[in-house]
Amino acid sequence: RRVRTRAIPPRNVWELAGALVEEWGNISQQELANLVQSMRRQSTEVLNAAGGQTR
């Protein structure tokens, strides 16, 4: 999403790769912690649904 909303979008695969690496470095520790917590919750939901559909 961050790469897509840049003022000047990448024009080729090399610029895209550079933009992705740059944006990856901009992810805060809090955002990463939130993602880890989200994965734990989602994994638990999948297990509780016996691999079936979750919300």
PDB file of N, CA, C, O and CB in Angstrom:
ATOM      1  N   ARG A   1       0.825  -1.200   0.000  1.00  0.00           N
ATOM      2  CA  ARG A   1       0.000   0.000   0.000  1.00  0.00           C
ATOM      3  C   ARG A   1       0.862   1.254   0.000  1.00  0.00           C
ATOM      4  O   ARG A   1       0.559   2.234  -0.680  1.00  0.00           O
ATOM      5  CB  ARG A   1      -0.935   0.003   1.206  1.00  0.00           C
ATOM      6  N   ARG A   2       1.928   1.208   0.764  1.00  0.00           N
ATOM      7  CA  ARG A   2       2.779   2.400   0.849  1.00  0.00           C
ATOM      8  C   ARG A   2       3.463   2.697  -0.472  1.00  0.00           C
ATOM      9  O   ARG A   2       3.585   3.858  -0.862  1.00  0.00           O
ATOM     10  CB  ARG A   2       3.825   2.228   1.939  1.00  0.00           C
ATOM     11  N   VAL A   3       3.907   1.662  -1.160  1.00  0.00           N
ATOM     12  CA  VAL A   3       4.548   1.866  -2.460  1.00  0.00           C
ATOM     13  C   VAL A   3       3.506   2.390  -3.453  1.00  0.00           C
ATOM     14  O   VAL A   3       3.793   3.287  -4.246  1.00  0.00           O
ATOM     15  CB  VAL A   3       5.195   0.538  -2.982  1.00  0.00           C
ATOM     16  N   ARG A   4       2.308   1.832  -3.403  1.00  0.00           N
ATOM     17  CA  ARG A   4       1.247   2.232  -4.333  1.00  0.00           C
ATOM     18  C   ARG A   4       0.852   3.694  -4.151  1.00  0.00           C
ATOM     19  O   ARG A   4       0.459   4.346  -5.119  1.00  0.00           O
ATOM     20  CB  ARG A   4       0.023   1.343  -4.146  1.00  0.00           C
ATOM     21  N   THR A   5       0.947   4.224  -2.929  1.00  0.00           N
ATOM     22  CA  THR A   5       0.502   5.596  -2.673  1.00  0.00           C
ATOM     23  C   THR A   5       1.626   6.628  -2.774  1.00  0.00           C
ATOM     24  O   THR A   5       1.424   7.796  -2.440  1.00  0.00           O
ATOM     25  CB  THR A   5      -0.123   5.676  -1.307  1.00  0.00           C
ATOM     26  N   ARG A   6       2.790   6.214  -3.225  1.00  0.00           N
ATOM     27  CA  ARG A   6       3.892   7.166  -3.384  1.00  0.00           C
ATOM     28  C   ARG A   6       3.537   8.228  -4.427  1.00  0.00           C
ATOM     29  O   ARG A   6       2.811   7.955  -5.383  1.00  0.00           O
ATOM     30  CB  ARG A   6       5.191   6.431  -3.789  1.00  0.00           C
ATOM     31  N   ALA A   7       4.055   9.435  -4.231  1.00  0.00           N
ATOM     32  CA  ALA A   7       3.803  10.532  -5.178  1.00  0.00           C
ATOM     33  C   ALA A   7       4.332  10.184  -6.567  1.00  0.00           C
ATOM     34  O   ALA A   7       3.688  10.478  -7.574  1.00  0.00           O
ATOM     35  CB  ALA A   7       4.453  11.840  -4.679  1.00  0.00           C
ATOM     36  N   ILE A   8       5.501   9.560  -6.617  1.00  0.00           N
ATOM     37  CA  ILE A   8       6.080   9.126  -7.887  1.00  0.00           C
ATOM     38  C   ILE A   8       6.200   7.603  -7.825  1.00  0.00           C
ATOM     39  O   ILE A   8       7.089   7.079  -7.153  1.00  0.00           O
ATOM     40  CB  ILE A   8       7.487   9.814  -8.160  1.00  0.00           C
ATOM     41  N   PRO A   9       5.317   6.895  -8.516  1.00  0.00           N
ATOM     42  CA  PRO A   9       5.348   5.429  -8.448  1.00  0.00           C
ATOM     43  C   PRO A   9       6.568   4.858  -9.173  1.00  0.00           C
ATOM     44  O   PRO A   9       7.106   5.497 -10.078  1.00  0.00           O
ATOM     45  CB  PRO A   9       4.065   4.843  -9.048  1.00  0.00           C
ATOM     46  N   PRO A  10       7.000   3.672  -8.785  1.00  0.00           N
ATOM     47  CA  PRO A  10       8.119   3.025  -9.478  1.00  0.00           C
ATOM     48  C   PRO A  10       7.762   2.795 -10.953  1.00  0.00           C
ATOM     49  O   PRO A  10       6.632   2.431 -11.278  1.00  0.00           O
ATOM     50  CB  PRO A  10       8.485   1.677  -8.790  1.00  0.00           C
ATOM     51  N   ARG A  11       8.743   3.015 -11.839  1.00  0.00           N
ATOM     52  CA  ARG A  11       8.493   2.895 -13.279  1.00  0.00           C
ATOM     53  C   ARG A  11       9.011   1.598 -13.873  1.00  0.00           C
ATOM     54  O   ARG A  11       8.701   1.272 -15.019  1.00  0.00           O
ATOM     55  CB  ARG A  11       9.118   4.048 -14.001  1.00  0.00           C
ATOM     56  N   ASN A  12       9.798   0.854 -13.102  1.00  0.00           N
ATOM     57  CA  ASN A  12      10.325  -0.413 -13.595  1.00  0.00           C
ATOM     58  C   ASN A  12      10.587  -1.330 -12.400  1.00  0.00           C
ATOM     59  O   ASN A  12      10.416  -0.939 -11.246  1.00  0.00           O
ATOM     60  CB  ASN A  12      11.628  -0.195 -14.434  1.00  0.00           C
ATOM     61  N   VAL A  13      11.000  -2.539 -12.704  1.00  0.00           N
ATOM     62  CA  VAL A  13      11.171  -3.538 -11.645  1.00  0.00           C
ATOM     63  C   VAL A  13      12.275  -3.142 -10.666  1.00  0.00           C
ATOM     64  O   VAL A  13      12.189  -3.461  -9.480  1.00  0.00           O
ATOM     65  CB  VAL A  13      11.486  -4.902 -12.256  1.00  0.00           C
ATOM     66  N   TRP A  14      13.306  -2.455 -11.144  1.00  0.00           N
ATOM     67  CA  TRP A  14      14.404  -2.052 -10.255  1.00  0.00           C
ATOM     68  C   TRP A  14      13.947  -0.974  -9.281  1.00  0.00           C
ATOM     69  O   TRP A  14      14.282  -1.015  -8.097  1.00  0.00           O
ATOM     70  CB  TRP A  14      15.605  -1.546 -11.073  1.00  0.00           C
ATOM     71  N   GLU A  15      13.186  -0.017  -9.780  1.00  0.00           N
ATOM     72  CA  GLU A  15      12.643   1.017  -8.884  1.00  0.00           C
ATOM     73  C   GLU A  15      11.657   0.401  -7.903  1.00  0.00           C
ATOM     74  O   GLU A  15      11.614   0.792  -6.737  1.00  0.00           O
ATOM     75  CB  GLU A  15      11.956   2.143  -9.695  1.00  0.00           C
ATOM     76  N   LEU A  16      10.862  -0.562  -8.370  1.00  0.00           N
ATOM     77  CA  LEU A  16       9.920  -1.240  -7.475  1.00  0.00           C
ATOM     78  C   LEU A  16      10.665  -1.964  -6.367  1.00  0.00           C
ATOM     79  O   LEU A  16      10.285  -1.877  -5.199  1.00  0.00           O
ATOM     80  CB  LEU A  16       9.041  -2.230  -8.257  1.00  0.00           C
ATOM     81  N   ALA A  17      11.719  -2.676  -6.725  1.00  0.00           N
ATOM     82  CA  ALA A  17      12.505  -3.394  -5.716  1.00  0.00           C
ATOM     83  C   ALA A  17      13.086  -2.419  -4.694  1.00  0.00           C
ATOM     84  O   ALA A  17      13.054  -2.686  -3.493  1.00  0.00           O
ATOM     85  CB  ALA A  17      13.638  -4.204  -6.385  1.00  0.00           C
ATOM     86  N   GLY A  18      13.611  -1.304  -5.160  1.00  0.00           N
ATOM     87  CA  GLY A  18      14.173  -0.308  -4.251  1.00  0.00           C
ATOM     88  C   GLY A  18      13.110   0.287  -3.342  1.00  0.00           C
ATOM     89  O   GLY A  18      13.347   0.486  -2.150  1.00  0.00           O
ATOM     90  N   ALA A  19      11.942   0.572  -3.901  1.00  0.00           N
ATOM     91  CA  ALA A  19      10.845   1.136  -3.110  1.00  0.00           C
ATOM     92  C   ALA A  19      10.377   0.149  -2.047  1.00  0.00           C
ATOM     93  O   ALA A  19      10.091   0.536  -0.914  1.00  0.00           O
ATOM     94  CB  ALA A  19       9.669   1.525  -4.019  1.00  0.00           C
ATOM     95  N   LEU A  20      10.302  -1.124  -2.416  1.00  0.00           N
ATOM     96  CA  LEU A  20       9.877  -2.143  -1.450  1.00  0.00           C
ATOM     97  C   LEU A  20      10.871  -2.263  -0.299  1.00  0.00           C
ATOM     98  O   LEU A  20      10.472  -2.350   0.862  1.00  0.00           O
ATOM     99  CB  LEU A  20       9.715  -3.501  -2.143  1.00  0.00           C
ATOM    100  N   VAL A  21      12.152  -2.268  -0.618  1.00  0.00           N
ATOM    101  CA  VAL A  21      13.179  -2.354   0.434  1.00  0.00           C
ATOM    102  C   VAL A  21      13.111  -1.126   1.339  1.00  0.00           C
ATOM    103  O   VAL A  21      13.216  -1.236   2.561  1.00  0.00           O
ATOM    104  CB  VAL A  21      14.597  -2.483  -0.189  1.00  0.00           C
ATOM    105  N   GLU A  22      12.936   0.037   0.729  1.00  0.00           N
ATOM    106  CA  GLU A  22      12.855   1.273   1.517  1.00  0.00           C
ATOM    107  C   GLU A  22      11.642   1.256   2.446  1.00  0.00           C
ATOM    108  O   GLU A  22      11.751   1.581   3.628  1.00  0.00           O
ATOM    109  CB  GLU A  22      12.788   2.497   0.587  1.00  0.00           C
ATOM    110  N   GLU A  23      10.501   0.880   1.908  1.00  0.00           N
ATOM    111  CA  GLU A  23       9.291   0.862   2.732  1.00  0.00           C
ATOM    112  C   GLU A  23       9.360  -0.221   3.801  1.00  0.00           C
ATOM    113  O   GLU A  23       8.846  -0.035   4.903  1.00  0.00           O
ATOM    114  CB  GLU A  23       8.056   0.651   1.857  1.00  0.00           C
ATOM    115  N   TRP A  24       9.990  -1.347   3.489  1.00  0.00           N
ATOM    116  CA  TRP A  24      10.163  -2.403   4.497  1.00  0.00           C
ATOM    117  C   TRP A  24      10.926  -1.851   5.695  1.00  0.00           C
ATOM    118  O   TRP A  24      10.594  -2.149   6.843  1.00  0.00           O
ATOM    119  CB  TRP A  24      10.911  -3.629   3.896  1.00  0.00           C
ATOM    120  N   GLY A  25      11.951  -1.044   5.422  1.00  0.00           N
ATOM    121  CA  GLY A  25      12.736  -0.448   6.491  1.00  0.00           C
ATOM    122  C   GLY A  25      11.974   0.591   7.300  1.00  0.00           C
ATOM    123  O   GLY A  25      12.371   0.920   8.418  1.00  0.00           O
ATOM    124  N   ASN A  26      10.886   1.107   6.748  1.00  0.00           N
ATOM    125  CA  ASN A  26      10.093   2.129   7.428  1.00  0.00           C
ATOM    126  C   ASN A  26       9.013   1.554   8.342  1.00  0.00           C
ATOM    127  O   ASN A  26       8.317   2.311   9.019  1.00  0.00           O
ATOM    128  CB  ASN A  26       9.454   3.025   6.412  1.00  0.00           C
ATOM    129  N   ILE A  27       8.865   0.240   8.372  1.00  0.00           N
ATOM    130  CA  ILE A  27       7.844  -0.360   9.236  1.00  0.00           C
ATOM    131  C   ILE A  27       8.307  -0.259  10.687  1.00  0.00           C
ATOM    132  O   ILE A  27       9.406  -0.696  11.030  1.00  0.00           O
ATOM    133  CB  ILE A  27       7.571  -1.853   8.841  1.00  0.00           C
ATOM    134  N   SER A  28       7.463   0.317  11.528  1.00  0.00           N
ATOM    135  CA  SER A  28       7.838   0.518  12.933  1.00  0.00           C
ATOM    136  C   SER A  28       7.761  -0.788  13.717  1.00  0.00           C
ATOM    137  O   SER A  28       7.089  -1.737  13.312  1.00  0.00           O
ATOM    138  CB  SER A  28       6.933   1.572  13.583  1.00  0.00           C
ATOM    139  N   GLN A  29       8.455  -0.814  14.832  1.00  0.00           N
ATOM    140  CA  GLN A  29       8.419  -1.982  15.714  1.00  0.00           C
ATOM    141  C   GLN A  29       6.997  -2.235  16.213  1.00  0.00           C
ATOM    142  O   GLN A  29       6.596  -3.386  16.388  1.00  0.00           O
ATOM    143  CB  GLN A  29       9.377  -1.790  16.907  1.00  0.00           C
ATOM    144  N   GLN A  30       6.238  -1.170  16.442  1.00  0.00           N
ATOM    145  CA  GLN A  30       4.860  -1.333  16.913  1.00  0.00           C
ATOM    146  C   GLN A  30       4.001  -1.992  15.841  1.00  0.00           C
ATOM    147  O   GLN A  30       3.186  -2.865  16.140  1.00  0.00           O
ATOM    148  CB  GLN A  30       4.259   0.029  17.313  1.00  0.00           C
ATOM    149  N   GLU A  31       4.184  -1.571  14.590  1.00  0.00           N
ATOM    150  CA  GLU A  31       3.431  -2.200  13.502  1.00  0.00           C
ATOM    151  C   GLU A  31       3.763  -3.689  13.398  1.00  0.00           C
ATOM    152  O   GLU A  31       2.873  -4.516  13.201  1.00  0.00           O
ATOM    153  CB  GLU A  31       3.730  -1.496  12.166  1.00  0.00           C
ATOM    154  N   LEU A  32       5.037  -4.021  13.529  1.00  0.00           N
ATOM    155  CA  LEU A  32       5.452  -5.427  13.482  1.00  0.00           C
ATOM    156  C   LEU A  32       4.844  -6.215  14.632  1.00  0.00           C
ATOM    157  O   LEU A  32       4.378  -7.338  14.438  1.00  0.00           O
ATOM    158  CB  LEU A  32       6.980  -5.538  13.523  1.00  0.00           C
ATOM    159  N   ALA A  33       4.844  -5.639  15.818  1.00  0.00           N
ATOM    160  CA  ALA A  33       4.250  -6.313  16.974  1.00  0.00           C
ATOM    161  C   ALA A  33       2.757  -6.545  16.748  1.00  0.00           C
ATOM    162  O   ALA A  33       2.234  -7.604  17.094  1.00  0.00           O
ATOM    163  CB  ALA A  33       4.474  -5.485  18.260  1.00  0.00           C
ATOM    164  N   ASN A  34       2.072  -5.560  16.169  1.00  0.00           N
ATOM    165  CA  ASN A  34       0.643  -5.710  15.881  1.00  0.00           C
ATOM    166  C   ASN A  34       0.405  -6.832  14.865  1.00  0.00           C
ATOM    167  O   ASN A  34      -0.549  -7.598  14.999  1.00  0.00           O
ATOM    168  CB  ASN A  34       0.061  -4.383  15.353  1.00  0.00           C
ATOM    169  N   LEU A  35       1.262  -6.927  13.862  1.00  0.00           N
ATOM    170  CA  LEU A  35       1.127  -7.981  12.864  1.00  0.00           C
ATOM    171  C   LEU A  35       1.337  -9.360  13.477  1.00  0.00           C
ATOM    172  O   LEU A  35       0.621 -10.305  13.144  1.00  0.00           O
ATOM    173  CB  LEU A  35       2.117  -7.760  11.727  1.00  0.00           C
ATOM    174  N   VAL A  36       2.316  -9.481  14.372  1.00  0.00           N
ATOM    175  CA  VAL A  36       2.566 -10.758  15.035  1.00  0.00           C
ATOM    176  C   VAL A  36       1.352 -11.155  15.869  1.00  0.00           C
ATOM    177  O   VAL A  36       0.928 -12.311  15.838  1.00  0.00           O
ATOM    178  CB  VAL A  36       3.832 -10.677  15.922  1.00  0.00           C
ATOM    179  N   GLN A  37       0.794 -10.211  16.610  1.00  0.00           N
ATOM    180  CA  GLN A  37      -0.398 -10.497  17.409  1.00  0.00           C
ATOM    181  C   GLN A  37      -1.557 -10.905  16.515  1.00  0.00           C
ATOM    182  O   GLN A  37      -2.314 -11.813  16.857  1.00  0.00           O
ATOM    183  CB  GLN A  37      -0.787  -9.279  18.257  1.00  0.00           C
ATOM    184  N   SER A  38      -1.700 -10.255  15.397  1.00  0.00           N
ATOM    185  CA  SER A  38      -2.763 -10.572  14.448  1.00  0.00           C
ATOM    186  C   SER A  38      -2.602 -11.997  13.920  1.00  0.00           C
ATOM    187  O   SER A  38      -3.582 -12.734  13.808  1.00  0.00           O
ATOM    188  CB  SER A  38      -2.763  -9.565  13.282  1.00  0.00           C
ATOM    189  N   MET A  39      -1.376 -12.381  13.599  1.00  0.00           N
ATOM    190  CA  MET A  39      -1.135 -13.737  13.089  1.00  0.00           C
ATOM    191  C   MET A  39      -1.472 -14.778  14.150  1.00  0.00           C
ATOM    192  O   MET A  39      -2.024 -15.831  13.830  1.00  0.00           O
ATOM    193  CB  MET A  39       0.333 -13.895  12.638  1.00  0.00           C
ATOM    194  N   ARG A  40      -1.150 -14.498  15.397  1.00  0.00           N
ATOM    195  CA  ARG A  40      -1.490 -15.428  16.484  1.00  0.00           C
ATOM    196  C   ARG A  40      -2.999 -15.614  16.575  1.00  0.00           C
ATOM    197  O   ARG A  40      -3.488 -16.738  16.690  1.00  0.00           O
ATOM    198  CB  ARG A  40      -0.936 -14.918  17.833  1.00  0.00           C
ATOM    199  N   ARG A  41      -3.730 -14.505  16.522  1.00  0.00           N
ATOM    200  CA  ARG A  41      -5.190 -14.563  16.609  1.00  0.00           C
ATOM    201  C   ARG A  41      -5.763 -15.317  15.417  1.00  0.00           C
ATOM    202  O   ARG A  41      -6.635 -16.172  15.578  1.00  0.00           O
ATOM    203  CB  ARG A  41      -5.787 -13.146  16.681  1.00  0.00           C
ATOM    204  N   GLN A  42      -5.279 -15.003  14.234  1.00  0.00           N
ATOM    205  CA  GLN A  42      -5.793 -15.660  13.029  1.00  0.00           C
ATOM    206  C   GLN A  42      -5.491 -17.157  13.041  1.00  0.00           C
ATOM    207  O   GLN A  42      -6.331 -17.964  12.640  1.00  0.00           O
ATOM    208  CB  GLN A  42      -5.193 -15.014  11.774  1.00  0.00           C
ATOM    209  N   SER A  43      -4.300 -17.529  13.498  1.00  0.00           N
ATOM    210  CA  SER A  43      -3.938 -18.948  13.579  1.00  0.00           C
ATOM    211  C   SER A  43      -4.858 -19.681  14.539  1.00  0.00           C
ATOM    212  O   SER A  43      -5.288 -20.799  14.256  1.00  0.00           O
ATOM    213  CB  SER A  43      -2.477 -19.112  14.021  1.00  0.00           C
ATOM    214  N   THR A  44      -5.160 -19.065  15.667  1.00  0.00           N
ATOM    215  CA  THR A  44      -6.060 -19.663  16.642  1.00  0.00           C
ATOM    216  C   THR A  44      -7.450 -19.840  16.045  1.00  0.00           C
ATOM    217  O   THR A  44      -8.088 -20.870  16.261  1.00  0.00           O
ATOM    218  CB  THR A  44      -6.129 -18.804  17.909  1.00  0.00           C
ATOM    219  N   GLU A  45      -7.925 -18.847  15.295  1.00  0.00           N
ATOM    220  CA  GLU A  45      -9.244 -18.946  14.666  1.00  0.00           C
ATOM    221  C   GLU A  45      -9.286 -20.095  13.659  1.00  0.00           C
ATOM    222  O   GLU A  45     -10.271 -20.831  13.596  1.00  0.00           O
ATOM    223  CB  GLU A  45      -9.608 -17.623  13.972  1.00  0.00           C
ATOM    224  N   VAL A  46      -8.229 -20.247  12.879  1.00  0.00           N
ATOM    225  CA  VAL A  46      -8.169 -21.339  11.899  1.00  0.00           C
ATOM    226  C   VAL A  46      -8.169 -22.687  12.619  1.00  0.00           C
ATOM    227  O   VAL A  46      -8.859 -23.613  12.192  1.00  0.00           O
ATOM    228  CB  VAL A  46      -6.908 -21.206  11.001  1.00  0.00           C
ATOM    229  N   LEU A  47      -7.412 -22.806  13.693  1.00  0.00           N
ATOM    230  CA  LEU A  47      -7.385 -24.054  14.453  1.00  0.00           C
ATOM    231  C   LEU A  47      -8.751 -24.355  15.057  1.00  0.00           C
ATOM    232  O   LEU A  47      -9.211 -25.496  15.016  1.00  0.00           O
ATOM    233  CB  LEU A  47      -6.325 -23.985  15.558  1.00  0.00           C
ATOM    234  N   ASN A  48      -9.393 -23.349  15.611  1.00  0.00           N
ATOM    235  CA  ASN A  48     -10.722 -23.543  16.208  1.00  0.00           C
ATOM    236  C   ASN A  48     -11.758 -23.930  15.159  1.00  0.00           C
ATOM    237  O   ASN A  48     -12.716 -24.642  15.459  1.00  0.00           O
ATOM    238  CB  ASN A  48     -11.169 -22.270  16.931  1.00  0.00           C
ATOM    239  N   ALA A  49     -11.562 -23.457  13.921  1.00  0.00           N
ATOM    240  CA  ALA A  49     -12.480 -23.795  12.834  1.00  0.00           C
ATOM    241  C   ALA A  49     -12.072 -25.090  12.131  1.00  0.00           C
ATOM    242  O   ALA A  49     -12.636 -25.450  11.097  1.00  0.00           O
ATOM    243  CB  ALA A  49     -12.540 -22.652  11.823  1.00  0.00           C
ATOM    244  N   ALA A  50     -11.096 -25.779  12.698  1.00  0.00           N
ATOM    245  CA  ALA A  50     -10.587 -27.044  12.129  1.00  0.00           C
ATOM    246  C   ALA A  50     -10.184 -26.853  10.666  1.00  0.00           C
ATOM    247  O   ALA A  50     -10.435 -27.712   9.822  1.00  0.00           O
ATOM    248  CB  ALA A  50     -11.658 -28.167  12.243  1.00  0.00           C
ATOM    249  N   GLY A  51      -9.561 -25.718  10.386  1.00  0.00           N
ATOM    250  CA  GLY A  51      -9.088 -25.434   9.032  1.00  0.00           C
ATOM    251  C   GLY A  51     -10.153 -24.850   8.127  1.00  0.00           C
ATOM    252  O   GLY A  51      -9.882 -24.536   6.968  1.00  0.00           O
ATOM    253  N   GLY A  52     -11.346 -24.703   8.640  1.00  0.00           N
ATOM    254  CA  GLY A  52     -12.455 -24.161   7.835  1.00  0.00           C
ATOM    255  C   GLY A  52     -12.402 -22.652   7.749  1.00  0.00           C
ATOM    256  O   GLY A  52     -11.417 -22.018   8.126  1.00  0.00           O
ATOM    257  N   GLN A  53     -13.465 -22.105   7.254  1.00  0.00           N
ATOM    258  CA  GLN A  53     -13.561 -20.665   7.034  1.00  0.00           C
ATOM    259  C   GLN A  53     -13.611 -19.901   8.357  1.00  0.00           C
ATOM    260  O   GLN A  53     -14.221 -20.345   9.329  1.00  0.00           O
ATOM    261  CB  GLN A  53     -14.796 -20.341   6.195  1.00  0.00           C
ATOM    262  N   THR A  54     -12.957 -18.749   8.366  1.00  0.00           N
ATOM    263  CA  THR A  54     -12.976 -17.862   9.538  1.00  0.00           C
ATOM    264  C   THR A  54     -13.540 -16.518   9.096  1.00  0.00           C
ATOM    265  O   THR A  54     -13.780 -16.285   7.911  1.00  0.00           O
ATOM    266  CB  THR A  54     -11.536 -17.695  10.166  1.00  0.00           C
ATOM    267  N   ARG A  55     -13.744 -15.648  10.066  1.00  0.00           N
ATOM    268  CA  ARG A  55     -14.312 -14.333   9.713  1.00  0.00           C
ATOM    269  C   ARG A  55     -13.373 -13.466   9.021  1.00  0.00           C
ATOM    270  O   ARG A  55     -13.718 -12.338   8.669  1.00  0.00           O
ATOM    271  CB  ARG A  55     -14.792 -13.633  10.893  1.00  0.00           C
TER     272      ARG A  55
END
